[in-house]
């Protein structure tokens, strides 16, 4: 029979204390949901001591139909009343007999989450402490790994490192070029208007040069890398963790930190300053574009830029970029290694790697600012 | 069950990916209420045929009819109506990782029925109970073993009480006792509720206990090399088929 042709009807008769319930038709996934709520409410309201189901008229009964019968039985058992099914065909009753109504006592409240506020706070604190611990442990492992590489540079998988350098560095060139150029351009454009009121538009060159080379070049590069490469590392290592590839490495006696993390950290830390140089150049170019558009001669603009910039400014920025690169890669890899099981876990790690990466960059940038101020750079 | 009551008819099905032809113009029928097993060596295209039958892939040529309606040509609502008639268990389980087992089983009920939530919970728990996982209803798939995930996937494929159930390697990775329980469940559902099962498997003990009919695929000819009951295939004229059945069945009886 086609599913659309199936129907079921029921009738309820009261006989003294007991309730006679008779079905007629096919009690299945198409028909049972239509009568479920109504029937359950009626039986509940009747509050009889005994419910007798006359099942002779049931021509077909699938899992959902069995579910309805079990639900009625369960309701009666719950209030210590009797329940009986008459004339249910053997092929269906064998399915009903598989279940014990008492096993399903808690299906009304199965979704309720029971944790209260103090419990949640406690769990949260425990979680944060745990994360802190793994982070410190990871930092230690990373330091030991770097020390070992410094002692035996041949042991590192340089081929992998070059591959990651290409992915994180070379492949990022177009986006970094574009964004830094636009940042320089926008900054120059926004500042030139108020400066013009004081006849000081020539100082746009100073403004763009200092802010791009000391701050924005390395920072923007690092933020782009956190979004591009930090997240990629987290997703890649996270998926390897989910597929038990990381476990396979461990059982081979290969240290995952040495095999997976070090090449990525070294590669990213090395390419970030190079990308920052590119970002600096493009930012200055953006500034120069605006300046020439406003009839400041290019020669003058370049001269002012070289006058204001010191080698220290450039080097300070590049050192920052190096540290940012290492931080991004390390956090991405750490999040990847911390990944638990399942597809959502990989997504969580990726998100966390970007958020934590950017946070770490900004904090590090603050520390650098104070340090450079005290060093007089 | 009458032999002349085919629920699925596959006619001249050719499955190919680009230049790579996996099976070439095969035809077979699955009868209502039978347990139909697709058998073959690794790479012979068992899972590929299954994925064509459930509409995930479009065949190069051929027809796949469910109760006379062509799945390949159907579109939109008609296609979804055909697809809702069957339940599928994927080789890897394919449970949704962010949901508990109960929510996994409940999802199709939420989408396609008007049952009250309590009733959906009850039915989902009943399905989990069928595969022995009622106690684990609140667990996430990642928190249980691979074999348990497989069983939960069977429970999910049964959620909407489909008339046809496709199982891709249901017993691979399960211990013999659990695998026998799954076989018993399949037989119980097929005999009592008249469900039709299409099962891809290599497990011979399981084939002997559940299969009404078997088709055997051969990588060399890209076609069906033998059709029949497991016992008849044991005495097949084809040497490869005979070896496949006998060698393993000998090692089982030892």
Interface residues (C-beta under 8 A of the other chain):
Chain A: X2 X3 X28 X29 X33 X34 X36 X37 X40 X62 X63 X64 X66 X67 X68 X70 X71 X74 X91 X92 X94 X95 X98 X99 X103 X104 X107 X108 X110 X111 X340 X341 X342 X343 X344 X345
Chain B: X67 X85 X97 X98 X102 X113 X114 X115 X116 X117 X118 X119 X121 X122 X123 X125 X126 X127 X129 X130 X134 X137 X138 X140 X141 X142 X143 X158 X160 X161 X163 X188 X191 X192 X193
